[in-house]
Amino acid sequence: MKKYKEDIFTIIQLVTFILAWFAFAQIDNPIFAIFSGVFWIFLWSRNIYYKIQYRKNKLPDVIRIPTQNDNYYKTTSLSFGVMLIVGMSFWIYYANELIFIPIFGLVSGILIFINGIIDIPKGEIKIENSELKIHGIKDKILINSINSIQIENDRLVINKGENSIVKLDKLELDKDWNTKIIAFLNKNLNTEEIDILEKQ
């Protein structure tokens, strides 16, 4: 049930954005409407660029790992993208004059749909400035403070010693993903002082 709640929350966020943008676009200032449309198109385009770079292995310090909610986010992007494309296409077809809103809406729908097609796992492990940064964990994790990392099917457990443990839950791992994570950590942590364990 919690998965569905998170998916519904994502849909609400997207719908809220569209409604807010439409409201701003109604302001009697076409420059403002164009600027706001370009801004969001830029953000979605940037997201697509990041995903392409990651798929081409251009980001060696990052590994994306699957979570239990990945399919829901992908389905949301695909569904919402299709709805925007269809809705804005009808608007443009039946409009009597050139209107910026449906044009930007159509482009946005296409970009959202593409984001869904080339979607990558939502979990992220990143090595940066001698820190292990994990999406969803706010704690600062210095690499030299880590004693061990345990990989399980649904979570990562990082032991920093002195009874200090950091956990990343709601993962969706299998043997292949465990192997990829271990290879990434062994390559990037570059230390023999950290035990990397795989729990069967």
Disulfide bonds with the S-S distance in Angstrom:
none
